[in-house]
Amino acid sequence: MREYILVLLTAAAVTYQLSGWARRAAIRFGAVAKVRERDVHVVPTPYFGGLAMLLGVAVAFLLAMNLPFLGRHEIVRHDALWILVAVAVLCAVGIIDDLLDIGAVTKFAGQVLAAGIVVQAGVRLLWIPLPDRVVSLDSASSIVLTVFFVVLCTNAVNFVDGLDGLAAGVVGIGAAAFFVYSYVLAVEQDLVRATTASVVSVAIVGVCLGFLPHNFHPAKMFMGDSGSMLLGFLLAISTVSLTGQYDSSRIQPGGGDLLPAYLPLVLPVAILGLPLLDLVLAWIRRANQGNWWFVADKGHLHHQLIKRGYSHRGAVLVMYVWSAVLSFGVMTIGLSQNRWVIIAWVVAAVVTLVSTVGSTGRRVRGSADRAAARRRQR
């Protein structure tokens, strides 16, 4: 556990320190988010937060590969190296988009390429648990499902990145829940505690913590597509890698081990519950309007919260609470399998729903936003 904490703190420190440098580089090269009709920010804001996050992940991975415990396990060194290559490719595509605003098809191709890199390295879904049996995937099915899942998660986080601090906070909370789950699972199943899933998820938490001081409202910089795609990609990969290190022969259909077996596949859905819901609703909304699914609009969940009267920070905090309820709730239920835990989670979810729907928050007037923006620019 000490080495995991060291990886987390290293990722946070490197990301925090390099974010200022990345911000200045973005301004120099003109990678700045202009104010558009659908945007919430009121002044042009530099990108390249994803570049600082990539460097934070890189240093964290290199550290993990050379630590006495984590570094002596070949699977961690092997997976970390190839994942780092893949996220470098993905981040490069995002940076080009931040500079030149490339098309959605080009970004999609970059996402598939990055997913293909880790798949060829052996990081892939190997089996799927069903109610009556565990299905082992053949090579073709494993590749297709892994690439689909990784690209889906990558785009889900990209969709939710619409308010200051939203994507970093939501993904950081979810990654923390997944790290707890992967570590506890390793202890309970007597597995090696040095797993790719734990290393990747703890690194995600670190870079999110390091970037949030620069990105929380009023944001000094944005992560851009390079950052949002990086976070979604890493979260998906941490999930996929866990299925390859969990012994499917221990899963007994109908037995007590089956529910925890579902969690490597169910927990990411809970972690990305809001982003995935937002993505599906966006597809439906844009299809009804006669637009392609990638045509941006101002109808996302965070936009709806602001329309209801929530302040910028208030809307973000509401999304944080929902992410914590979903991710930590599902993780706790799966590990404990206690009915009182389920009851407590249902009560927490109902209270959160009533609070979200029943409250209109405190509306932030445009003048207040402009004043905050001026303070940020000083």
Buried (B, 14 or more C-beta within 10 A) or exposed (E): EEBBEBBBBBBBBBBBEBBEEBBEBBBEBEBBBEEEEEEBBBBEBBBBBBBBBBBBBBBBBBBBBEBEBBBEBEBBBBBBBBBBBBBBBBBBBBBBBBBEEBEBEEBBEBBBBBBBBBBEBEBBBBBBBEEEEBEEBEEEBBBBBBBEBBBBBBBBBBBBBBBBBBBBBBBBBBBBBBBBBBBBBBEEEEBEBBBBBBBBBBBBBBBBBBBBEBBBBBBBBBBBBBBBBBBBBBBBBBBBBBBBBBEBEBBEEEEEBBBBBBBBBBBBBBBBBBBBBBBEBBBEBBEEEEEEBBEBEBBBBBBBBBEBBBBBBBBBBBBBBBBBBBBBBBBBBBBEEEEEBBEBBEEBBEEBEEEBEEEEBEEBEEEEBEEBBEEBEE
